Amino acid sequence: MPRRRVRATRPLLLAAALAVGGCSGAGDALEISGSTTVNPIVVEVAEAYRRQGNDVLIDTQGGSSGGLAQLRDGQIDIAMSSKPLDGADPDTFRGTVVAYDAVGVAVHPAVVAGGVDGVNRVQLAAIFEGTITNWAELGGPDVAIFVYDKEPGRGTREVFDEFLYGAGEPRRRATHRNYAVAGANEESRLKISTTTGAIGPLSIAFIDDSLATLDVEGVAPTVGTIRDGSYGIVRPLLLVTDGEPSAPAQEFIDLTMSATGTEVITALGYLPPG
């Protein structure tokens, strides 16, 4: 089958290097694809996996839903998913929780500097539905709100929507023109950080000094608030196989769950399970 090479971001470039260097043939490599949120963990664990003499190809085609679809079609060995498995997924899917992540409400720093440091669930829904369109309506600067939502099928969007509306409830689309969708976490980070007044959901592991975050219902998104359950937008990060994993897939999953993987997960800003 054709192999999709990884994109030119730093973690994915590293994955490409792991996949190409010394590879004995693409057909012998473990293939992993899916969530850009889970991807940094997999890329770093792949270094140790490669040092054990194994080959691995990593991609993020289509996010969580894309990875799960490729797994269903037999195109890959492991899917990365930043959303829980549900009734729409095949009964044969087997997910291993490798970490927990908070979805932060990321904003351009000027929003917090202008006086808005938190929102509640109702206000957040109103922003994404387009009924609150200026930060002045929340006591902030007189700046138009620009929403960078996640595209449909992304795990971040599904978890965010469930927080706002409950399980199974579709998001009402924004009605104002300052609304766009973004795909990968790197794309969301770049767009929010370079658009004054911007807001969007983003994994806390991707939030850096170019962004600020809003408290949600008075709670900041941190590893500590993931651990104690006080932050409301939290999701498991999964490695998923179709049925029992192959020996190479199980080896990779075991390595991710080992002390090596735990060190990686902690360093990246996620919460290890257990």
C-alpha positions, 0 to 999 in steps of 0.5 A: 500500500502507498505510504504517506510521508509525514509533514514538515513540523518538528515532531513529524520531521523526526518521525520521518527520520525514524521511518527512513533511516536504515529501514529495511523496507516499508512493508516491514515497518509498524504503521501508526497514524491519527491524532496530532495530539497523541503524535508527540508522544508516539514520535518520542517513544518511536526513538526508543523503539527504533533503537531496539532495531525496529522500523516505524512510519508515523503520519497524522492524516485526518486526525483521530477520525482519519486514523481510526478510518485507516485502522478500520480499513486495514491500512495501519497497525495502530491508530492514535486517537484523542477522543474515546471510542464509542458505539460508532467504532467497530466492536473489534477496536481495542484502545489503550489509554496512554495519557490524559490531556486537557483541551485548553481555551486558547486565546491571543495574549491581547485578550487576557491583557485586555481584561478577560481571563475566564469564561463559563460554559454558557459564554463559551458556547455563545462565542462559538455560536456567534452570539458574542462577537466582541471581547468588550461584551465580556469586559475585555478590549473592544476587539472582534472575536475570531473563532478558530474551531477544529475541523469536524472529525478532530478529537479535540472538537468532539470532546469540546462539543461534548463539554458544551452541549452534552454527548451526541449533541451537534455544535450550532455553527457560528453565524458571524464571518469571523469563524474558520476551522483549523486542522492540526494543533500546530495550525491552530496554535499559529492562527490563534497566536497571530490573529488579534482577538482569536480563540480556539480549543487546543491541547494544553501540550501545544500551548506555549508563550505565544498564547494565553488560556482562559479559565473555564468555570473558574478553573485553569487547564493544568496537569494538576486540574486534570489529576484532581478532576476540577477542569471540565474539558479532559480526554484520554489519549489512546493507541488503538488496534483492531483486535489483538495487537500484532507482536510489533504493535504490542511491543510499541504499546508496552514501550509507551506504557513503560517508564520510558513512555511515562517520562516522555508523557510527563515531559510533554505536559500530559498526565500519565495514566494510573 
